[in-house]
Amino acid sequence: GGTGGGVAYNRQELENLCTAGLDLSMTTEVMLERSLLGWKEFELEVMRD
C-alpha cells in the first residue's frame, strides 16, 4: 500500500490500520483488498511477429 497502507493479520490489526489510514486520508476513505500472501506468482509474456 501507499501512505497509511499495510497488511492486517487479525481484526484488531485491521481496525488499527483503518484508523491510521483514515487519519492520513484526504478523502476520509479506506480501500480494503484481499491479500494474496502465500500464493504463487508467475509472469507470462507473449510475443508475436
mmCIF file as Biopython writes it, N, C-alpha, C and O atoms, coordinates in Angstrom:
data_model
#
loop_
_atom_site.group_PDB
_atom_site.id
_atom_site.type_symbol
_atom_site.label_atom_id
_atom_site.label_alt_id
_atom_site.label_comp_id
_atom_site.label_asym_id
_atom_site.label_entity_id
_atom_site.label_seq_id
_atom_site.pdbx_PDB_ins_code
_atom_site.Cartn_x
_atom_site.Cartn_y
_atom_site.Cartn_z
_atom_site.occupancy
_atom_site.B_iso_or_equiv
_atom_site.auth_seq_id
_atom_site.auth_asym_id
_atom_site.pdbx_PDB_model_num
ATOM 1   N N  . GLY A ? 1  ? 0.791   -1.189  0.000   1.0 0.0 1  A 1 
ATOM 2   C CA . GLY A ? 1  ? 0.000   0.000   0.000   1.0 0.0 1  A 1 
ATOM 3   C C  . GLY A ? 1  ? 0.835   1.255   0.000   1.0 0.0 1  A 1 
ATOM 4   O O  . GLY A ? 1  ? 2.065   1.220   0.044   1.0 0.0 1  A 1 
ATOM 5   N N  . GLY A ? 2  ? 0.146   2.335   -0.049  1.0 0.0 2  A 1 
ATOM 6   C CA . GLY A ? 2  ? 0.809   3.636   -0.017  1.0 0.0 2  A 1 
ATOM 7   C C  . GLY A ? 2  ? 0.874   4.157   1.399   1.0 0.0 2  A 1 
ATOM 8   O O  . GLY A ? 2  ? 0.925   3.378   2.351   1.0 0.0 2  A 1 
ATOM 9   N N  . THR A ? 3  ? 0.874   5.450   1.542   1.0 0.0 3  A 1 
ATOM 10  C CA . THR A ? 3  ? 0.891   6.053   2.866   1.0 0.0 3  A 1 
ATOM 11  C C  . THR A ? 3  ? -0.335  5.595   3.642   1.0 0.0 3  A 1 
ATOM 12  O O  . THR A ? 3  ? -1.464  5.731   3.171   1.0 0.0 3  A 1 
ATOM 13  N N  . GLY A ? 4  ? -0.111  5.056   4.822   1.0 0.0 4  A 1 
ATOM 14  C CA . GLY A ? 4  ? -1.221  4.568   5.629   1.0 0.0 4  A 1 
ATOM 15  C C  . GLY A ? 4  ? -1.633  3.147   5.300   1.0 0.0 4  A 1 
ATOM 16  O O  . GLY A ? 4  ? -2.585  2.631   5.885   1.0 0.0 4  A 1 
ATOM 17  N N  . GLY A ? 5  ? -0.937  2.503   4.378   1.0 0.0 5  A 1 
ATOM 18  C CA . GLY A ? 5  ? -1.284  1.140   3.973   1.0 0.0 5  A 1 
ATOM 19  C C  . GLY A ? 5  ? -0.597  0.104   4.836   1.0 0.0 5  A 1 
ATOM 20  O O  . GLY A ? 5  ? 0.341   0.411   5.572   1.0 0.0 5  A 1 
ATOM 21  N N  . GLY A ? 6  ? -1.067  -1.113  4.740   1.0 0.0 6  A 1 
ATOM 22  C CA . GLY A ? 6  ? -0.446  -2.197  5.476   1.0 0.0 6  A 1 
ATOM 23  C C  . GLY A ? 6  ? -1.220  -3.484  5.306   1.0 0.0 6  A 1 
ATOM 24  O O  . GLY A ? 6  ? -2.220  -3.534  4.589   1.0 0.0 6  A 1 
ATOM 25  N N  . VAL A ? 7  ? -0.746  -4.527  5.974   1.0 0.0 7  A 1 
ATOM 26  C CA . VAL A ? 7  ? -1.384  -5.837  5.941   1.0 0.0 7  A 1 
ATOM 27  C C  . VAL A ? 7  ? -1.834  -6.180  7.350   1.0 0.0 7  A 1 
ATOM 28  O O  . VAL A ? 7  ? -1.042  -6.120  8.291   1.0 0.0 7  A 1 
ATOM 29  N N  . ALA A ? 8  ? -3.098  -6.539  7.500   1.0 0.0 8  A 1 
ATOM 30  C CA . ALA A ? 8  ? -3.651  -6.921  8.805   1.0 0.0 8  A 1 
ATOM 31  C C  . ALA A ? 8  ? -3.811  -8.435  8.855   1.0 0.0 8  A 1 
ATOM 32  O O  . ALA A ? 8  ? -4.317  -9.041  7.910   1.0 0.0 8  A 1 
ATOM 33  N N  . TYR A ? 9  ? -3.386  -9.036  9.940   1.0 0.0 9  A 1 
ATOM 34  C CA . TYR A ? 9  ? -3.490  -10.482 10.117  1.0 0.0 9  A 1 
ATOM 35  C C  . TYR A ? 9  ? -4.632  -10.868 11.049  1.0 0.0 9  A 1 
ATOM 36  O O  . TYR A ? 9  ? -4.936  -12.050 11.206  1.0 0.0 9  A 1 
ATOM 37  N N  . ASN A ? 10 ? -5.269  -9.867  11.672  1.0 0.0 10 A 1 
ATOM 38  C CA . ASN A ? 10 ? -6.427  -10.137 12.530  1.0 0.0 10 A 1 
ATOM 39  C C  . ASN A ? 10 ? -7.287  -8.866  12.598  1.0 0.0 10 A 1 
ATOM 40  O O  . ASN A ? 10 ? -6.918  -7.813  12.077  1.0 0.0 10 A 1 
ATOM 41  N N  . ARG A ? 11 ? -8.435  -9.000  13.250  1.0 0.0 11 A 1 
ATOM 42  C CA . ARG A ? 11 ? -9.391  -7.881  13.290  1.0 0.0 11 A 1 
ATOM 43  C C  . ARG A ? 11 ? -8.812  -6.646  13.989  1.0 0.0 11 A 1 
ATOM 44  O O  . ARG A ? 11 ? -9.036  -5.525  13.533  1.0 0.0 11 A 1 
ATOM 45  N N  . GLN A ? 12 ? -8.080  -6.832  15.076  1.0 0.0 12 A 1 
ATOM 46  C CA . GLN A ? 12 ? -7.509  -5.696  15.800  1.0 0.0 12 A 1 
ATOM 47  C C  . GLN A ? 12 ? -6.519  -4.933  14.925  1.0 0.0 12 A 1 
ATOM 48  O O  . GLN A ? 12 ? -6.526  -3.702  14.902  1.0 0.0 12 A 1 
ATOM 49  N N  . GLU A ? 13 ? -5.669  -5.665  14.205  1.0 0.0 13 A 1 
ATOM 50  C CA . GLU A ? 13 ? -4.726  -5.006  13.305  1.0 0.0 13 A 1 
ATOM 51  C C  . GLU A ? 13 ? -5.467  -4.261  12.194  1.0 0.0 13 A 1 
ATOM 52  O O  . GLU A ? 13 ? -5.057  -3.170  11.798  1.0 0.0 13 A 1 
ATOM 53  N N  . LEU A ? 14 ? -6.555  -4.847  11.692  1.0 0.0 14 A 1 
ATOM 54  C CA . LEU A ? 14 ? -7.354  -4.187  10.661  1.0 0.0 14 A 1 
ATOM 55  C C  . LEU A ? 14 ? -7.931  -2.875  11.183  1.0 0.0 14 A 1 
ATOM 56  O O  . LEU A ? 14 ? -7.871  -1.850  10.503  1.0 0.0 14 A 1 
ATOM 57  N N  . GLU A ? 15 ? -8.487  -2.909  12.384  1.0 0.0 15 A 1 
ATOM 58  C CA . GLU A ? 15 ? -9.043  -1.690  12.973  1.0 0.0 15 A 1 
ATOM 59  C C  . GLU A ? 15 ? -7.964  -0.625  13.160  1.0 0.0 15 A 1 
ATOM 60  O O  . GLU A ? 15 ? -8.195  0.553   12.886  1.0 0.0 15 A 1 
ATOM 61  N N  . ASN A ? 16 ? -6.787  -1.040  13.627  1.0 0.0 16 A 1 
ATOM 62  C CA . ASN A ? 16 ? -5.689  -0.087  13.826  1.0 0.0 16 A 1 
ATOM 63  C C  . ASN A ? 16 ? -5.237  0.522   12.503  1.0 0.0 16 A 1 
ATOM 64  O O  . ASN A ? 16 ? -5.011  1.729   12.416  1.0 0.0 16 A 1 
ATOM 65  N N  . LEU A ? 17 ? -5.104  -0.319  11.467  1.0 0.0 17 A 1 
ATOM 66  C CA . LEU A ? 17 ? -4.685  0.182   10.164  1.0 0.0 17 A 1 
ATOM 67  C C  . LEU A ? 17 ? -5.732  1.118   9.564   1.0 0.0 17 A 1 
ATOM 68  O O  . LEU A ? 17 ? -5.385  2.131   8.957   1.0 0.0 17 A 1 
ATOM 69  N N  . CYS A ? 18 ? -7.005  0.782   9.731   1.0 0.0 18 A 1 
ATOM 70  C CA . CYS A ? 18 ? -8.070  1.646   9.213   1.0 0.0 18 A 1 
ATOM 71  C C  . CYS A ? 18 ? -8.071  2.992   9.919   1.0 0.0 18 A 1 
ATOM 72  O O  . CYS A ? 18 ? -8.241  4.029   9.279   1.0 0.0 18 A 1 
ATOM 73  N N  . THR A ? 19 ? -7.883  2.983   11.224  1.0 0.0 19 A 1 
ATOM 74  C CA . THR A ? 19 ? -7.831  4.236   11.978  1.0 0.0 19 A 1 
ATOM 75  C C  . THR A ? 19 ? -6.673  5.099   11.499  1.0 0.0 19 A 1 
ATOM 76  O O  . THR A ? 19 ? -6.840  6.295   11.256  1.0 0.0 19 A 1 
ATOM 77  N N  . ALA A ? 20 ? -5.496  4.488   11.362  1.0 0.0 20 A 1 
ATOM 78  C CA . ALA A ? 20 ? -4.326  5.232   10.895  1.0 0.0 20 A 1 
ATOM 79  C C  . ALA A ? 20 ? -4.529  5.714   9.463   1.0 0.0 20 A 1 
ATOM 80  O O  . ALA A ? 20 ? -4.174  6.846   9.134   1.0 0.0 20 A 1 
ATOM 81  N N  . GLY A ? 21 ? -5.096  4.866   8.610   1.0 0.0 21 A 1 
ATOM 82  C CA . GLY A ? 21 ? -5.336  5.248   7.225   1.0 0.0 21 A 1 
ATOM 83  C C  . GLY A ? 21 ? -6.317  6.395   7.104   1.0 0.0 21 A 1 
ATOM 84  O O  . GLY A ? 21 ? -6.118  7.302   6.296   1.0 0.0 21 A 1 
ATOM 85  N N  . LEU A ? 22 ? -7.376  6.362   7.902   1.0 0.0 22 A 1 
ATOM 86  C CA . LEU A ? 22 ? -8.358  7.450   7.870   1.0 0.0 22 A 1 
ATOM 87  C C  . LEU A ? 22 ? -7.749  8.761   8.347   1.0 0.0 22 A 1 
ATOM 88  O O  . LEU A ? 22 ? -8.088  9.829   7.838   1.0 0.0 22 A 1 
ATOM 89  N N  . ASP A ? 23 ? -6.849  8.680   9.326   1.0 0.0 23 A 1 
ATOM 90  C CA . ASP A ? 23 ? -6.183  9.892   9.810   1.0 0.0 23 A 1 
ATOM 91  C C  . ASP A ? 23 ? -5.339  10.537  8.710   1.0 0.0 23 A 1 
ATOM 92  O O  . ASP A ? 23 ? -5.199  11.759  8.670   1.0 0.0 23 A 1 
ATOM 93  N N  . LEU A ? 24 ? -4.775  9.712   7.812   1.0 0.0 24 A 1 
ATOM 94  C CA . LEU A ? 24 ? -3.908  10.217  6.746   1.0 0.0 24 A 1 
ATOM 95  C C  . LEU A ? 24 ? -4.658  10.502  5.449   1.0 0.0 24 A 1 
ATOM 96  O O  . LEU A ? 24 ? -4.111  11.142  4.550   1.0 0.0 24 A 1 
ATOM 97  N N  . SER A ? 25 ? -5.888  10.041  5.340   1.0 0.0 25 A 1 
ATOM 98  C CA . SER A ? 25 ? -6.640  10.146  4.093   1.0 0.0 25 A 1 
ATOM 99  C C  . SER A ? 25 ? -7.219  11.541  3.893   1.0 0.0 25 A 1 
ATOM 100 O O  . SER A ? 25 ? -7.820  12.119  4.800   1.0 0.0 25 A 1 
ATOM 101 N N  . MET A ? 26 ? -7.026  12.068  2.686   1.0 0.0 26 A 1 
ATOM 102 C CA . MET A ? 26 ? -7.613  13.367  2.347   1.0 0.0 26 A 1 
ATOM 103 C C  . MET A ? 26 ? -9.098  13.222  2.032   1.0 0.0 26 A 1 
ATOM 104 O O  . MET A ? 26 ? -9.839  14.203  2.090   1.0 0.0 26 A 1 
ATOM 105 N N  . THR A ? 27 ? -9.540  12.015  1.699   1.0 0.0 27 A 1 
ATOM 106 C CA . THR A ? 27 ? -10.944 11.791  1.329   1.0 0.0 27 A 1 
ATOM 107 C C  . THR A ? 27 ? -11.709 11.044  2.408   1.0 0.0 27 A 1 
ATOM 108 O O  . THR A ? 27 ? -12.871 10.691  2.209   1.0 0.0 27 A 1 
ATOM 109 N N  . THR A ? 28 ? -11.080 10.801  3.535   1.0 0.0 28 A 1 
ATOM 110 C CA . THR A ? 28 ? -11.652 10.009  4.639   1.0 0.0 28 A 1 
ATOM 111 C C  . THR A ? 28 ? -12.252 8.697   4.138   1.0 0.0 28 A 1 
ATOM 112 O O  . THR A ? 28 ? -13.366 8.321   4.501   1.0 0.0 28 A 1 
ATOM 113 N N  . GLU A ? 29 ? -11.474 8.007   3.287   1.0 0.0 29 A 1 
ATOM 114 C CA . GLU A ? 29 ? -11.865 6.701   2.768   1.0 0.0 29 A 1 
ATOM 115 C C  . GLU A ? 29 ? -10.706 5.731   2.924   1.0 0.0 29 A 1 
ATOM 116 O O  . GLU A ? 29 ? -9.543  6.133   2.923   1.0 0.0 29 A 1 
ATOM 117 N N  . VAL A ? 30 ? -11.029 4.466   3.057   1.0 0.0 30 A 1 
ATOM 118 C CA . VAL A ? 30 ? -10.010 3.421   3.032   1.0 0.0 30 A 1 
ATOM 119 C C  . VAL A ? 30 ? -10.394 2.421   1.948   1.0 0.0 30 A 1 
ATOM 120 O O  . VAL A ? 30 ? -11.571 2.273   1.616   1.0 0.0 30 A 1 
ATOM 121 N N  . MET A ? 31 ? -9.398  1.739   1.401   1.0 0.0 31 A 1 
ATOM 122 C CA . MET A ? 31 ? -9.640  0.710   0.401   1.0 0.0 31 A 1 
ATOM 123 C C  . MET A ? 31 ? -9.184  -0.620  0.988   1.0 0.0 31 A 1 
ATOM 124 O O  . MET A ? 31 ? -8.037  -0.754  1.415   1.0 0.0 31 A 1 
ATOM 125 N N  . LEU A ? 32 ? -10.071 -1.592  1.010   1.0 0.0 32 A 1 
ATOM 126 C CA . LEU A ? 32 ? -9.753  -2.917  1.526   1.0 0.0 32 A 1 
ATOM 127 C C  . LEU A ? 32 ? -9.612  -3.884  0.367   1.0 0.0 32 A 1 
ATOM 128 O O  . LEU A ? 32 ? -10.434 -3.898  -0.550  1.0 0.0 32 A 1 
ATOM 129 N N  . GLU A ? 33 ? -8.560  -4.695  0.416   1.0 0.0 33 A 1 
ATOM 130 C CA . GLU A ? 33 ? -8.335  -5.714  -0.602  1.0 0.0 33 A 1 
ATOM 131 C C  . GLU A ? 33 ? -7.970  -7.020  0.081   1.0 0.0 33 A 1 
ATOM 132 O O  . GLU A ? 33 ? -7.361  -7.024  1.151   1.0 0.0 33 A 1 
ATOM 133 N N  . ARG A ? 34 ? -8.340  -8.115  -0.538  1.0 0.0 34 A 1 
ATOM 134 C CA . ARG A ? 34 ? -7.979  -9.431  -0.008  1.0 0.0 34 A 1 
ATOM 135 C C  . ARG A ? 34 ? -6.511  -9.703  -0.335  1.0 0.0 34 A 1 
ATOM 136 O O  . ARG A ? 34 ? -6.057  -9.448  -1.450  1.0 0.0 34 A 1 
ATOM 137 N N  . SER A ? 35 ? -5.782  -10.218 0.637   1.0 0.0 35 A 1 
ATOM 138 C CA . SER A ? 35 ? -4.363  -10.490 0.466   1.0 0.0 35 A 1 
ATOM 139 C C  . SER A ? 35 ? -4.133  -11.771 -0.330  1.0 0.0 35 A 1 
ATOM 140 O O  . SER A ? 35 ? -4.883  -12.740 -0.211  1.0 0.0 35 A 1 
ATOM 141 N N  . LEU A ? 36 ? -3.094  -11.752 -1.132  1.0 0.0 36 A 1 
ATOM 142 C CA . LEU A ? 36 ? -2.678  -12.941 -1.872  1.0 0.0 36 A 1 
ATOM 143 C C  . LEU A ? 36 ? -1.371  -13.494 -1.316  1.0 0.0 36 A 1 
ATOM 144 O O  . LEU A ? 36 ? -0.678  -14.248 -1.999  1.0 0.0 36 A 1 
ATOM 145 N N  . LEU A ? 37 ? -1.030  -13.128 -0.082  1.0 0.0 37 A 1 
ATOM 146 C CA . LEU A ? 37 ? 0.192   -13.628 0.540   1.0 0.0 37 A 1 
ATOM 147 C C  . LEU A ? 37 ? 0.188   -15.148 0.552   1.0 0.0 37 A 1 
ATOM 148 O O  . LEU A ? 37 ? -0.821  -15.775 0.876   1.0 0.0 37 A 1 
ATOM 149 N N  . GLY A ? 38 ? 1.311   -15.727 0.202   1.0 0.0 38 A 1 
ATOM 150 C CA . GLY A ? 38 ? 1.427   -17.179 0.197   1.0 0.0 38 A 1 
ATOM 151 C C  . GLY A ? 38 ? 1.046   -17.820 -1.123  1.0 0.0 38 A 1 
ATOM 152 O O  . GLY A ? 38 ? 1.302   -19.006 -1.328  1.0 0.0 38 A 1 
ATOM 153 N N  . TRP A ? 39 ? 0.446   -17.066 -2.014  1.0 0.0 39 A 1 
ATOM 154 C CA . TRP A ? 39 ? 0.096   -17.598 -3.329  1.0 0.0 39 A 1 
ATOM 155 C C  . TRP A ? 39 ? 1.334   -17.583 -4.211  1.0 0.0 39 A 1 
ATOM 156 O O  . TRP A ? 39 ? 2.248   -16.787 -3.997  1.0 0.0 39 A 1 
ATOM 157 N N  . LYS A ? 40 ? 1.359   -18.445 -5.179  1.0 0.0 40 A 1 
ATOM 158 C CA . LYS A ? 40 ? 2.453   -18.454 -6.151  1.0 0.0 40 A 1 
ATOM 159 C C  . LYS A ? 40 ? 2.165   -17.381 -7.206  1.0 0.0 40 A 1 
ATOM 160 O O  . LYS A ? 40 ? 1.014   -17.102 -7.538  1.0 0.0 40 A 1 
ATOM 161 N N  . GLU A ? 41 ? 3.223   -16.804 -7.707  1.0 0.0 41 A 1 
ATOM 162 C CA . GLU A ? 41 ? 3.068   -15.773 -8.716  1.0 0.0 41 A 1 
ATOM 163 C C  . GLU A ? 41 ? 3.896   -16.151 -9.929  1.0 0.0 41 A 1 
ATOM 164 O O  . GLU A ? 41 ? 5.014   -16.648 -9.791  1.0 0.0 41 A 1 
ATOM 165 N N  . PHE A ? 42 ? 3.367   -15.925 -11.091 1.0 0.0 42 A 1 
ATOM 166 C CA . PHE A ? 42 ? 4.146   -16.136 -12.294 1.0 0.0 42 A 1 
ATOM 167 C C  . PHE A ? 42 ? 3.830   -15.032 -13.288 1.0 0.0 42 A 1 
ATOM 168 O O  . PHE A ? 42 ? 2.769   -14.409 -13.248 1.0 0.0 42 A 1 
ATOM 169 N N  . GLU A ? 43 ? 4.772   -14.815 -14.167 1.0 0.0 43 A 1 
ATOM 170 C CA . GLU A ? 43 ? 4.606   -13.778 -15.177 1.0 0.0 43 A 1 
ATOM 171 C C  . GLU A ? 43 ? 4.701   -14.431 -16.541 1.0 0.0 43 A 1 
ATOM 172 O O  . GLU A ? 43 ? 5.568   -15.274 -16.769 1.0 0.0 43 A 1 
ATOM 173 N N  . LEU A ? 44 ? 3.835   -14.058 -17.429 1.0 0.0 44 A 1 
ATOM 174 C CA . LEU A ? 44 ? 3.793   -14.632 -18.767 1.0 0.0 44 A 1 
ATOM 175 C C  . LEU A ? 44 ? 3.894   -13.499 -19.772 1.0 0.0 44 A 1 
ATOM 176 O O  . LEU A ? 44 ? 3.119   -12.543 -19.733 1.0 0.0 44 A 1 
ATOM 177 N N  . GLU A ? 45 ? 4.855   -13.620 -20.669 1.0 0.0 45 A 1 
ATOM 178 C CA . GLU A ? 45 ? 4.993   -12.637 -21.733 1.0 0.0 45 A 1 
ATOM 179 C C  . GLU A ? 45 ? 4.759   -13.342 -23.052 1.0 0.0 45 A 1 
ATOM 180 O O  . GLU A ? 45 ? 5.355   -14.385 -23.320 1.0 0.0 45 A 1 
ATOM 181 N N  . VAL A ? 46 ? 3.908   -12.785 -23.861 1.0 0.0 46 A 1 
ATOM 182 C CA . VAL A ? 46 ? 3.600   -13.363 -25.166 1.0 0.0 46 A 1 
ATOM 183 C C  . VAL A ? 46 ? 4.139   -12.432 -26.238 1.0 0.0 46 A 1 
ATOM 184 O O  . VAL A ? 46 ? 3.873   -11.230 -26.229 1.0 0.0 46 A 1 
ATOM 185 N N  . MET A ? 47 ? 4.899   -13.003 -27.157 1.0 0.0 47 A 1 
ATOM 186 C CA . MET A ? 47 ? 5.439   -12.218 -28.267 1.0 0.0 47 A 1 
ATOM 187 C C  . MET A ? 47 ? 4.960   -12.846 -29.569 1.0 0.0 47 A 1 
ATOM 188 O O  . MET A ? 47 ? 4.863   -14.066 -29.700 1.0 0.0 47 A 1 
ATOM 189 N N  . ARG A ? 48 ? 4.672   -11.999 -30.497 1.0 0.0 48 A 1 
ATOM 190 C CA . ARG A ? 48 ? 4.187   -12.488 -31.781 1.0 0.0 48 A 1 
ATOM 191 C C  . ARG A ? 48 ? 4.764   -11.613 -32.884 1.0 0.0 48 A 1 
ATOM 192 O O  . ARG A ? 48 ? 4.894   -10.399 -32.728 1.0 0.0 48 A 1 
ATOM 193 N N  . ASP A ? 49 ? 5.108   -12.245 -33.996 1.0 0.0 49 A 1 
ATOM 194 C CA . ASP A ? 49 ? 5.602   -11.442 -35.119 1.0 0.0 49 A 1 
ATOM 195 C C  . ASP A ? 49 ? 4.721   -11.582 -36.325 1.0 0.0 49 A 1 
ATOM 196 O O  . ASP A ? 49 ? 4.991   -10.973 -37.360 1.0 0.0 49 A 1 
#
